[in-house]
């Protein structure tokens, strides 16, 4: 009898905690229903991706369009047990392939509306990322990172977020933003971000990472909790030079301009 009462008490306690948890998280009735019908998964985290460190990037500009359909030796994907990092067909920006970072299931997901806390508290289980090792070449022009992206979410915008880090520390883009969520579940359309890496270009090397967390997989509900990345570029922002072949044209234009000015001055002084 005591065992039965103890078991009943534990069951009631678990039910109470579950109800309280759902209330605190403000999970919609539709998501609750889908959660009941979906067993927690384990992503593909048991399969190592590029287990060795990525080959350092030493030649610039470095450009990755993902059109080969496989990971470059210079990009090291990582994903936790409830996330995936793949190169997906049909996701590219005016092209076929793009890098796809996504969650997997509801298991072990920590809920918070704060962007940075959502990332910090859901690593490594719901984390998917792309890492690169940069070896600056010594050029004095500013070193930059640029990439195109689109970001999606399922039930709440904080189910999907990303940032860019250098040596594990978040950095801001040229507009001053350091953590990103989407305002629309189906994504806002392709955008381009640019980051200034010049504070690190005198280092012997540094680690660069696009760091994402997501709850569910792509298109689980609405857009799913995922991001796509395309046209990734690390480059020195070197001012364009005028080709030698163009100098005769430029010189000719200058001569014509000087002749017109000379004629005009003669006319007004006559």
N, C-alpha and C positions, 0 to 999 in steps of 0.2 A: 504493500500500500504506500509506504514511504517512497519507494522508488518511483511509483506511478505519479505521486504528487510532485516529486522532484522533477520528473520528466515533463509534466504538465507545466510546472512553473518556468522551466527553461524554455519551453515552446512559446509560452505567452511572452516571456521577456524578449525572445528573438523577434517575434511578430511585432512587439511594441517598438523595438529598436529599428526594425525595417520600415515601419510606418513613419516613425519620426525622421528617419534618414531621408525617405522619399519626400516628406513634407519640407524638410530643410533645403533639399536640392531643387525643389519646385519643378520636378520632372513632370512633363505633360502626361496625360492619360494615354496618349498614343504611344509615347516612348515606353511607358510601363508595359503596355500590351505587347509591343515588339520585343522588349527585353524578356518577357515570360516565354515567348516563342523562339528565342534565340539563345542557344547555349554559348557560354563564354568560349572564345577561341584562344589560340596561342600564336596568332600571326604566322610568320615564318621564321621567328627568331631563333629557332633551333638550327637553322641552316646558316652558317657564317657567310657573309658577303665580303669579298676582298679582305680576308682576315689579316693579311700583311698590310703594312702602312702603304699609303698611296705613293706612287713614284713622284718625287718632288717636281714642281713646275719651275723650270729654269730658263725657258725660252718664251719671250713675249713679243707680240700679244699671244696669250693662250685663249683659244676659243673652243667651246664644247657645245655642239648643237644636238647631241644625242641621236643623230640620224643613223649611226651605226647599229643602233638597237641594243648595244651592250655597253657596260660601264667602261669608261676610259681607265687606263692604268693610273691616271693622274687624279681621279676622283674616287674616294673611298666611301661607299655607302654603309650605313649602319642602321639597324632597326632592332627595337626591343621585342619582347614576347608578344606584345599587343600592338604591333605596328609593322609596316612594310615599306621598303624602299626599292622601287623597280623602275625600269625604263619602259614606258607604256606607249603602244601604238594608238594613234587617233587623238592624242592629247597635245600635240605640238602647236606652236604659234605660227600659223600659216605653213606648217610642215607636218610630218607624220608623228615623229617621236618626241617625247619630253620625259624628264625625270618626274616620277610620281612618288610623293611621300604621303602616307595615309595611316590612319589608325586601324583598328580591327574590330574589337568588341568592347562591351561596357565594363569588363572585368578590371578591377583595380584602378579605375579612373578617379582621380581626385578633382572635385569640382570647386572652382573659384573663378570669379569673373575677372580678376586681375590678370592681365596678359602675361607679365613676367612670372607671377606665382604659378599660373597654369602650366607654364613650361617647366619651371624648376621642380614642381611637386609631382609631375607626371613622367619625369625621367628616372630610369631609362625604359620603363615598361612600355609606355605609349610614345616613345621617342623614335623618330626617323630622321636621318641627317645625311648630308654630303660633306665630306671633309677633304681638304686639300692642304698640301705643304708647299709654301711659297718660298723660293730662294731668290731674293732680289738680285738684279743683274748689275746694280751700281749706277744706273741711269738716274740723273737728278730730277727729271720731270716727274710730276705726281703719279703715283701708282694707284690705280683704281680697280674696283670690282663692279661689274654691271651684269644684271640678268633680268629676263622677263619672267613674270610669274602670274598665276591666278590662284585664288584661295577660296575654299568652299567650307560650308558647315552643314550639319544635319539639323539638330534641334535648337542649339544655342551657339552664339558666336564664339564663346570661350571654349567650345569643344575642339577648336582648331586654331592654332597660333604658331607663329615662327619668329625667329630672330637670326641675326648674323653675329658670329663671335670671332674674335681673334685671340688665340691662346686661352680660350674658354671665357673670355670677357665680352659681354655684348657691346656692339658699336652702333652708332647712329648713321643713318643714310645722310645724303647731302641736304635733306629737308629737315633733319633733326629728329626723326622717328627711329626708335630702336626695337619696338615690338609690334607685331602686326596681327590684326584680326580682320575678318571680312564683315562688311555691312550687309551682304546679301548671301543667302544660302547657296544659290547657284553660281556665286562668284560675281565679281565686278567687271570681268573682262580683263584681258591682258594688260599688265602694267609693267613699267621698267623702273628698277631701283639702281642707284649708283652709290657706292661707298668709297670714301677716301681712305686709302691704305698707306698714305705717305708717312704717318707717324711710325710705321713699322718697316719702311723700306731701307733703313740703314741697319736693320738686324741681319744677322747671318741667315736666318730663316724664321718663319712663323707659321702657325697653324690657323687655317681659315675654315670656317664651318657655317653651313646653312642648317639651322637647328629647328626642327618642327616637332610639334606634338598634336595628336589627333585621337579622338575617342573611337569613332567607327570608321569603317573602310569607305572608299570612294563610292558614291551613289547609294549608300545604305539607305538613306532617306534624304530627299532633296539632293543637294550636291555631295552629301557625305562629308566626313571630316578629313580633308586632304588638301594638298597643294601641288601644283605642277610648275616646273621650272624649265626654261628653255633659253638658248642663246647666251650661255654663261661665258663671261669674258673677263680676264685679268690682263690689264694692259697699262702701259705708260701713256699718260696724256700729253704726247709730244705735239707741239704746234705744227701744222702742215707747212711744208716747204714748197716753194715755187719751182717746178721743174725747169731745168736749163733750157729746154726746147721752147718754153713759153716766154723767155726773156726778150727775144726780138719783137714779139707782139706787144709786150708791155712797153718796151722802149719806143716803139712806133707810136703807141697811144700817147705817151708822154710828149713826144715831139709835136704831135698834132695839137695837143692841149697847149703847149708853150707857144706854138704859132698863132693859135686863136687868141690867146691872152696878149701876145705882142701886137697883133693887128688891132685888137680892141683898144689898147693903150695908145697906139698911134692915132686912131680915129678920134679919141676924146681930147687928145692934145693938139690936133691939127687946127 
